[in-house]
Amino acid sequence: MLKRNPRVRAVAVVTAAVVGLAGCDAVGGDSPGPTGTPARQAKPSASPSSLWDASPASVAAVGDSITRGFDACGILTDCPEVSWATGASSEVNSLAVRLLGKARAATHSWNYAATGARMADLPGQMARAAARRPGLVTVMAGANDACRASPEAMTPVADFRADFERAMSTLRRTAPSAQVYVASVPNLKRLWSQGRTNPLGKQVWKLGVCPSMLGDADALDSAATLRRATVQRRVEDYNRVLSQVCAKDRRCRFDDGAVYEYRFGTDQLSHWDWFHPSKNGQARLAEIAYRHVTAKAD
């Protein structure tokens, strides 16, 4: 747990600087790596063993603030060195480090994710990743499509699908043999249930963190319950899209809802905003990814 004084300072800094920790416009995104639910209804794409290499030669990451390590090291700042996908931190032991080794990961992994990115930003990120001709591309996107000012502002499912299909097509035009690991969108309602137990977290949320789910965190009336349920259903719809689109590509693996179903506790949440993964949470995401990337094909 953080000491009291840094927490007080954190609230002051956030109050002065916050423009929305989730559901904002994308910023950043070009760093080398080292410097039973609806989500599970569709099975991961069955990639024949001849097409899936559990030891890719390089890794590129696309997505949003989670892959940038946002708020894992300090307030309102990216920390790509602790990214679950490409970070060099020994506390996280990222997917790239696990697959390539630390020395090779330093020169053969790249992080093109951007804080605040939505699925509409993925085709552009994927174009940059494809230019590297990576052995594996990791995808984690969708939380910001649900984390909007209101449920009505969430990305329509049809648009989400079209943007993801466009991102995959963009990759295939330049890097037809690249493998893709797709992580499910986290369970935002569970993040609400965990973070709302912390007074500081609720104060930070009031400043614009995923308002569609986290707004009025203590409200349990019918309107608030319906709002959260609406957001949760949209997240489940997004995960269904990720699974279905991935299943059409013989070199793509969906995580079968593993990230969505992971029971993030307070130790796995940033103690700056009680929403993004902490270093511990990033390590758990790396474990999940490594398990799915190296699993034998059915």
C-alpha positions in Angstrom: 0.0 0.0 0.0 1.2 3.5 -0.6 1.9 5.9 2.3 -0.6 8.6 3.1 1.4 11.6 1.9 1.9 10.3 -1.7 -1.8 9.5 -1.9 -2.8 12.9 -0.9 -0.4 14.4 -3.4 -1.7 12.0 -6.1 -5.2 13.4 -5.6 -4.0 16.9 -5.9 -2.0 16.2 -9.1 -4.9 14.4 -10.7 -7.3 17.2 -9.9 -5.0 19.6 -11.6 -4.0 17.5 -14.6 -6.6 14.8 -15.4 -8.2 14.8 -18.8 -9.6 11.3 -18.4 -7.6 8.2 -17.6 -9.8 6.1 -19.9 -12.0 7.0 -22.7 -9.8 9.9 -23.9 -8.0 10.5 -27.2 -4.9 8.5 -27.9 -1.5 9.8 -26.9 1.9 8.3 -27.3 2.6 4.8 -28.7 5.9 4.3 -30.4 8.3 2.7 -27.9 10.6 -0.3 -28.2 9.5 -2.8 -25.6 12.3 -2.7 -23.1 13.0 1.1 -22.8 -18.7 -19.7 -18.8 -19.4 -16.0 -19.8 -20.2 -14.7 -23.3 -16.5 -14.1 -23.6 -16.0 -17.8 -23.6 -18.8 -18.9 -25.8 -16.7 -18.9 -28.9 -13.6 -21.0 -28.7 -10.1 -19.6 -29.6 -9.3 -20.2 -33.2 -7.9 -23.6 -33.8 -4.5 -22.8 -35.5 -2.9 -26.0 -36.9 0.4 -26.7 -35.3 2.1 -26.3 -38.7 1.0 -22.6 -38.7 1.6 -21.7 -35.1 5.1 -21.1 -33.8 5.3 -21.0 -30.0 8.8 -19.4 -30.3 8.4 -16.3 -32.5 11.5 -14.3 -33.4 10.0 -10.9 -32.5 7.0 -9.3 -30.8 5.1 -6.1 -31.6 2.3 -4.8 -29.4 -0.8 -2.7 -30.3 -3.6 -1.5 -28.1 -4.4 1.0 -25.4 -3.1 2.3 -22.0 -3.0 -1.1 -20.4 -0.2 -2.2 -22.9 1.5 1.2 -22.3 1.7 0.4 -18.5 -0.2 3.6 -17.8 -0.3 4.6 -14.1 1.7 1.5 -13.1 4.8 3.5 -12.1 3.5 7.0 -11.4 0.6 9.3 -11.8 -0.7 10.1 -15.2 2.2 8.6 -17.1 3.0 5.7 -19.4 5.5 3.2 -18.1 6.2 0.9 -21.1 9.1 -0.8 -19.2 6.4 -2.7 -17.2 4.1 -3.5 -20.1 2.8 -7.0 -20.0 3.6 -7.4 -23.7 7.0 -5.9 -24.3 8.4 -4.5 -21.0 11.9 -5.2 -19.7 11.0 -5.1 -16.0 12.0 -8.2 -14.1 9.0 -7.5 -11.8 6.7 -8.2 -14.7 8.6 -10.7 -16.9 6.7 -9.6 -20.0 5.6 -11.8 -22.8 8.5 -10.6 -25.0 11.0 -11.4 -22.4 9.5 -14.9 -21.7 9.5 -15.7 -25.4 12.7 -14.1 -26.6 14.9 -13.7 -23.6 15.8 -10.3 -22.1 18.7 -9.5 -24.5 16.8 -10.3 -27.7 13.6 -8.6 -26.4 15.6 -5.4 -26.2 16.1 -5.3 -29.9 13.2 -7.4 -31.2 10.1 -6.1 -29.5 8.2 -2.9 -30.2 5.2 -1.2 -28.4 2.9 0.8 -30.7 0.0 0.9 -28.2 -1.3 4.4 -27.2 -3.0 5.6 -24.0 -6.6 6.3 -24.8 -6.7 4.4 -28.0 -9.9 2.8 -29.2 -10.5 0.1 -31.8 -10.7 2.8 -34.5 -7.0 3.5 -33.8 -5.9 -0.1 -34.2 -5.5 -0.1 -38.0 -3.0 2.7 -37.8 -1.1 1.0 -35.0 -1.2 -2.3 -36.9 0.3 -0.7 -40.0 3.3 0.5 -38.0 3.6 -2.9 -36.3 3.4 -4.8 -39.6 6.2 -2.7 -41.1 8.5 -4.5 -38.6 7.5 -7.9 -40.0 7.0 -9.2 -36.5 6.7 -12.9 -35.6 3.9 -12.1 -33.2 1.6 -9.2 -32.7 -0.3 -8.8 -29.4 -3.7 -7.0 -29.4 -5.4 -5.6 -26.3 -8.1 -3.0 -27.1 -11.7 -2.3 -26.4 -11.8 -0.9 -22.9 -11.8 2.6 -24.1 -14.7 1.9 -26.5 -16.8 1.0 -23.5 -15.3 3.6 -21.2 -17.1 6.7 -22.5 -19.0 9.6 -21.0 -22.2 7.6 -21.1 -23.4 4.2 -22.4 -24.9 6.0 -25.4 -21.4 7.1 -26.4 -19.9 3.7 -26.5 -18.6 2.4 -29.8 -21.3 0.5 -31.7 -20.6 -3.2 -32.0 -20.8 -3.1 -35.8 -18.1 -0.3 -35.9 -16.0 -2.2 -33.4 -16.1 -5.3 -35.7 -15.4 -3.3 -38.9 -12.3 -1.6 -37.3 -10.9 -4.8 -36.0 -11.4 -6.5 -39.3 -9.7 -3.6 -41.0 -6.7 -3.8 -38.6 -6.3 -7.5 -39.3 -6.5 -6.9 -43.1 -3.9 -4.1 -42.7 -1.5 -6.6 -40.9 -2.1 -9.3 -43.5 -1.2 -7.0 -46.5 2.3 -6.4 -45.1 3.0 -9.3 -42.8 0.9 -12.3 -44.0 2.7 -14.8 -41.8 2.7 -12.8 -38.5 0.9 -14.5 -35.6 -1.6 -12.6 -33.5 -2.5 -13.0 -29.9 -5.8 -11.2 -29.0 -6.5 -10.5 -25.3 -10.1 -10.1 -24.2 -11.5 -6.8 -22.8 -11.2 -6.8 -19.0 -14.3 -7.2 -16.9 -15.0 -3.5 -16.1 -17.8 -4.3 -13.7 -15.4 -6.3 -11.6 -12.9 -3.4 -11.6 -15.7 -1.2 -10.3 -16.6 -3.7 -7.5 -12.9 -3.9 -6.4 -12.0 -0.2 -6.7 -15.1 1.1 -5.0 -13.9 -0.3 -1.7 -11.1 2.3 -1.7 -12.0 6.0 -0.8 -9.1 7.4 -2.8 -10.0 5.4 -5.8 -13.5 6.7 -5.8 -12.3 10.3 -5.5 -10.0 9.8 -8.5 -12.8 8.2 -10.5 -14.9 11.3 -10.1 -12.3 13.1 -12.3 -13.2 11.2 -15.4 -12.0 7.5 -15.1 -14.4 5.4 -17.2 -17.5 7.3 -16.3 -19.9 5.0 -18.1 -19.0 2.3 -15.6 -17.4 4.0 -12.6 -19.4 7.2 -12.4 -21.4 7.6 -9.1 -19.5 4.6 -7.8 -21.6 4.2 -4.7 -25.0 4.5 -6.5 -27.0 1.3 -6.4 -30.3 2.5 -7.6 -32.0 1.0 -10.6 -30.7 3.6 -13.1 -27.1 3.0 -12.0 -27.5 -0.7 -12.0 -28.9 -0.6 -15.5 -26.1 1.7 -16.7 -23.4 -0.7 -15.5 -25.2 -3.7 -16.9 -25.4 -2.0 -20.3 -21.7 -1.3 -20.3 -21.0 -4.9 -19.2 -23.1 -6.3 -22.0 -21.2 -4.1 -24.5 -17.9 -5.5 -23.2 -19.2 -9.0 -23.7 -20.3 -8.1 -27.2 -16.8 -6.7 -27.9 -15.2 -9.9 -26.7 -17.5 -12.0 -28.9 -16.4 -9.9 -31.9 -12.7 -10.3 -31.0 -13.2 -14.1 -30.8 -15.2 -14.4 -34.0 -12.8 -12.2 -36.1 -9.8 -13.9 -34.8 -11.3 -17.3 -35.5 -11.3 -16.5 -39.2 -7.6 -16.0 -39.3 -5.5 -19.2 -39.2 -2.6 -17.5 -37.4 -4.7 -15.8 -34.7 -5.3 -16.9 -31.1 -8.0 -15.4 -28.9 -7.4 -15.8 -25.1 -10.8 -17.5 -24.7 -11.9 -14.8 -22.3 -9.1 -15.4 -19.9 -8.4 -11.6 -19.2 -12.1 -10.9 -18.9 -12.5 -13.7 -16.4 -9.3 -13.0 -14.4 -10.3 -11.8 -10.9 -8.2 -8.7 -10.6 -7.9 -7.8 -6.9 -6.6 -4.6 -5.3 -3.0 -5.8 -5.5 -3.4 -6.0 -9.3 -4.8 -2.5 -9.6 -2.8 0.7 -9.8 -2.8 2.5 -6.5 -2.8 5.8 -8.4 -6.2 5.3 -10.1 -7.6 2.0 -9.0 -8.4 1.1 -12.6 -5.3 0.3 -14.6 -3.2 -2.7 -13.8 -0.4 -2.3 -11.3 3.0 -4.0 -11.9 1.5 -7.0 -10.3 -1.5 -6.9 -12.6 0.8 -6.5 -15.6 2.7 -9.6 -14.5 -0.6 -11.5 -14.4 -1.5 -10.4 -17.9 2.0 -11.5 -19.1 1.4 -15.0 -17.5 -2.0 -15.3 -19.3 -0.6 -14.3 -22.6 2.4 -16.6 -22.4 0.2 -19.5 -21.5 -2.0 -19.0 -24.5 0.8 -18.2 -27.0 2.8 -21.4 -26.0 -0.2 -23.7 -25.7 -0.3 -26.6 -28.1 -2.9 -26.5 -30.8 -6.0 -28.7 -30.4 
